[in-house]
Amino acid sequence: MRDLRIVQLTDTHIRPAGELLYDTVDTYANLTHVLDRLRASGPIDALVLSGDLTDNGSPEGYRRLRAAVEPAAAELGAQVVYVMGNHDERSAFGVELLDHTPGAVSIKKPHDQVFEVAGLRIIALDSTTPGRHGGKLEAGQLVWLGRKLRRPAPRGTLLVLHHPPLSSSMAASELLNLDQAVRLAAVVANTDVRMILCGHNHMTAAGSLAGIPVWVGPAVAYRFDAMPPLGRMRAIQGFGYSRIDVLGMDFVVTAVEATPAGEVYERDEGEMLDHLRAIDRAEAR
C-alpha cells in the first residue's frame, strides 16, 4: 500500500484579469506562486480546491483558475477535485470547471461528487445555498452521503466541504459555518470517513465532528487575524496551503506557509539526514 500525498488549496478568490481583491491582493499571483512551488515538490496524488475558487462567480475567473491549475496538476499526476464555496456560482462553476453543458446546470442542484484515488475515496459536498454565505446541507444530500458511506473504501474516505462543521468562539466564524452540523455528524459517525477537509474561514484550524478530525486549511487569498484587537475584525496579507499525507491508513496534515519570506537555509536533504542521524547516535551513547 503506497503512501499518498494530497494538497488542499482553498479560498483562492480568483478575479478577472487586472482586478485585485479589495484593491490590494493579487490572488492570481498567489495561486501561481503556490503552483510553482508544487511543481518543484514532486508528484501529488490529488489536488483538492475546497471552495471560493472565484471571488464573484465570473466565468472568466473560473477559466483563469482552470488554465493555471490543470497544467500543473497534469505535470504532477494529480487528480483535480473542485468544490463549491459561497463565493462560487453553480452555473458557471458547472460549465467552466465540470464541463457541464451550458444551460443544463440548475442552481438548485448541488455539485456533489465522488472520486477514487489509489483506494482512497474523496467525497466533495456542495455546502452552499445560492445567495447565502453560511453553509447548509440539504436533507437529500445527507441521504446521498449516507448511501455512499454504506460501502467502505479500501483506504477510507476523505470528506471535503467548504463550510467547517465546527463551533467557534469568533462571531463571524460561528455565524457563517455549517448550519446544523449535528445532522452531518449523525451521518458520518461510525463510517470510514477518516478526515473532514474544509476552508471558508481564512484561518488554519482543527477540531472534530463525531470523533472525526476536521481540518480548516489556510487560504490562498489572504488571512483573517485570529487574534485581532478587542472588538475588531482584521484581514492581513499572507497565504498558504495544506499537505495531507496518507501513510498506510494514517492521515497527517501540515499547514504550508507560502508567503514569500527570507530563507534561513536550503541544504541537500541526504546530507541533512546524515547529519541528524549522527547527532542521534551521539546522544544515544
SULRA-V194909 format. One record per residue. N is the residue number from 1. RES is the residue in one small letter. SS is DSSP state (H for helix, E for strand, C for the rest). Layout:
n->N res->RES ss->SS
n->N res->RES ss->SS
//
This chain:
n->1 res->m ss->C
n->2 res->r ss->C
n->3 res->d ss->C
n->4 res->l ss->E
n->5 res->r ss->E
n->6 res->i ss->E
n->7 res->v ss->E
n->8 res->q ss->E
n->9 res->l ss->E
n->10 res->t ss->E
n->11 res->d ss->C
n->12 res->t ss->C
n->13 res->h ss->C
n->14 res->i ss->E
n->15 res->r ss->C
n->16 res->p ss->C
n->17 res->a ss->C
n->18 res->g ss->C
n->19 res->e ss->C
n->20 res->l ss->C
n->21 res->l ss->E
n->22 res->y ss->C
n->23 res->d ss->C
n->24 res->t ss->C
n->25 res->v ss->E
n->26 res->d ss->C
n->27 res->t ss->H
n->28 res->y ss->H
n->29 res->a ss->H
n->30 res->n ss->H
n->31 res->l ss->H
n->32 res->t ss->H
n->33 res->h ss->H
n->34 res->v ss->H
n->35 res->l ss->H
n->36 res->d ss->H
n->37 res->r ss->H
n->38 res->l ss->H
n->39 res->r ss->H
n->40 res->a ss->H
n->41 res->s ss->H
n->42 res->g ss->C
n->43 res->p ss->C
n->44 res->i ss->C
n->45 res->d ss->C
n->46 res->a ss->E
n->47 res->l ss->E
n->48 res->v ss->E
n->49 res->l ss->E
n->50 res->s ss->E
n->51 res->g ss->C
n->52 res->d ss->C
n->53 res->l ss->C
n->54 res->t ss->E
n->55 res->d ss->C
n->56 res->n ss->C
n->57 res->g ss->C
n->58 res->s ss->C
n->59 res->p ss->H
n->60 res->e ss->H
n->61 res->g ss->H
n->62 res->y ss->H
n->63 res->r ss->H
n->64 res->r ss->H
n->65 res->l ss->H
n->66 res->r ss->H
n->67 res->a ss->H
n->68 res->a ss->H
n->69 res->v ss->H
n->70 res->e ss->H
n->71 res->p ss->H
n->72 res->a ss->H
n->73 res->a ss->H
n->74 res->a ss->H
n->75 res->e ss->H
n->76 res->l ss->H
n->77 res->g ss->C
n->78 res->a ss->C
n->79 res->q ss->E
n->80 res->v ss->E
n->81 res->v ss->E
n->82 res->y ss->E
n->83 res->v ss->E
n->84 res->m ss->C
n->85 res->g ss->C
n->86 res->n ss->C
n->87 res->h ss->C
n->88 res->d ss->C
n->89 res->e ss->C
n->90 res->r ss->H
n->91 res->s ss->H
n->92 res->a ss->H
n->93 res->f ss->H
n->94 res->g ss->H
n->95 res->v ss->H
n->96 res->e ss->H
n->97 res->l ss->H
n->98 res->l ss->H
n->99 res->d ss->C
n->100 res->h ss->C
n->101 res->t ss->C
n->102 res->p ss->C
n->103 res->g ss->C
n->104 res->a ss->C
n->105 res->v ss->C
n->106 res->s ss->C
n->107 res->i ss->C
n->108 res->k ss->C
n->109 res->k ss->C
n->110 res->p ss->C
n->111 res->h ss->C
n->112 res->d ss->C
n->113 res->q ss->E
n->114 res->v ss->E
n->115 res->f ss->E
n->116 res->e ss->E
n->117 res->v ss->E
n->118 res->a ss->C
n->119 res->g ss->C
n->120 res->l ss->E
n->121 res->r ss->E
n->122 res->i ss->E
n->123 res->i ss->E
n->124 res->a ss->E
n->125 res->l ss->C
n->126 res->d ss->C
n->127 res->s ss->C
n->128 res->t ss->C
n->129 res->t ss->C
n->130 res->p ss->C
n->131 res->g ss->C
n->132 res->r ss->C
n->133 res->h ss->C
n->134 res->g ss->C
n->135 res->g ss->E
n->136 res->k ss->C
n->137 res->l ss->C
n->138 res->e ss->C
n->139 res->a ss->H
n->140 res->g ss->H
n->141 res->q ss->H
n->142 res->l ss->H
n->143 res->v ss->H
n->144 res->w ss->H
n->145 res->l ss->H
n->146 res->g ss->H
n->147 res->r ss->H
n->148 res->k ss->H
n->149 res->l ss->H
n->150 res->r ss->C
n->151 res->r ss->C
n->152 res->p ss->C
n->153 res->a ss->C
n->154 res->p ss->C
n->155 res->r ss->C
n->156 res->g ss->C
n->157 res->t ss->E
n->158 res->l ss->E
n->159 res->l ss->E
n->160 res->v ss->E
n->161 res->l ss->C
n->162 res->h ss->C
n->163 res->h ss->C
n->164 res->p ss->C
n->165 res->p ss->C
n->166 res->l ss->C
n->167 res->s ss->C
n->168 res->s ss->C
n->169 res->s ss->C
n->170 res->m ss->C
n->171 res->a ss->H
n->172 res->a ss->H
n->173 res->s ss->H
n->174 res->e ss->H
n->175 res->l ss->H
n->176 res->l ss->H
n->177 res->n ss->C
n->178 res->l ss->E
n->179 res->d ss->C
n->180 res->q ss->C
n->181 res->a ss->H
n->182 res->v ss->H
n->183 res->r ss->H
n->184 res->l ss->H
n->185 res->a ss->H
n->186 res->a ss->H
n->187 res->v ss->H
n->188 res->v ss->H
n->189 res->a ss->C
n->190 res->n ss->C
n->191 res->t ss->C
n->192 res->d ss->C
n->193 res->v ss->E
n->194 res->r ss->E
n->195 res->m ss->E
n->196 res->i ss->E
n->197 res->l ss->E
n->198 res->c ss->E
n->199 res->g ss->C
n->200 res->h ss->C
n->201 res->n ss->C
n->202 res->h ss->C
n->203 res->m ss->C
n->204 res->t ss->C
n->205 res->a ss->E
n->206 res->a ss->E
n->207 res->g ss->E
n->208 res->s ss->E
n->209 res->l ss->E
n->210 res->a ss->C
n->211 res->g ss->C
n->212 res->i ss->E
n->213 res->p ss->E
n->214 res->v ss->E
n->215 res->w ss->E
n->216 res->v ss->E
n->217 res->g ss->C
n->218 res->p ss->C
n->219 res->a ss->E
n->220 res->v ss->C
n->221 res->a ss->C
n->222 res->y ss->C
n->223 res->r ss->E
n->224 res->f ss->E
n->225 res->d ss->C
n->226 res->a ss->C
n->227 res->m ss->C
n->228 res->p ss->C
n->229 res->p ss->C
n->230 res->l ss->C
n->231 res->g ss->C
n->232 res->r ss->C
n->233 res->m ss->C
n->234 res->r ss->C
n->235 res->a ss->E
n->236 res->i ss->E
n->237 res->q ss->C
n->238 res->g ss->C
n->239 res->f ss->C
n->240 res->g ss->E
n->241 res->y ss->E
n->242 res->s ss->E
n->243 res->r ss->E
n->244 res->i ss->E
n->245 res->d ss->E
n->246 res->v ss->E
n->247 res->l ss->E
n->248 res->g ss->C
n->249 res->m ss->C
n->250 res->d ss->E
n->251 res->f ss->E
n->252 res->v ss->E
n->253 res->v ss->E
n->254 res->t ss->E
n->255 res->a ss->E
n->256 res->v ss->E
n->257 res->e ss->E
n->258 res->a ss->C
n->259 res->t ss->C
n->260 res->p ss->C
n->261 res->a ss->C
n->262 res->g ss->C
n->263 res->e ss->C
n->264 res->v ss->C
n->265 res->y ss->C
n->266 res->e ss->C
n->267 res->r ss->C
n->268 res->d ss->C
n->269 res->e ss->H
n->270 res->g ss->H
n->271 res->e ss->H
n->272 res->m ss->H
n->273 res->l ss->H
n->274 res->d ss->H
n->275 res->h ss->H
n->276 res->l ss->H
n->277 res->r ss->H
n->278 res->a ss->H
n->279 res->i ss->H
n->280 res->d ss->H
n->281 res->r ss->H
n->282 res->a ss->H
n->283 res->e ss->H
n->284 res->a ss->H
n->285 res->r ss->C
//
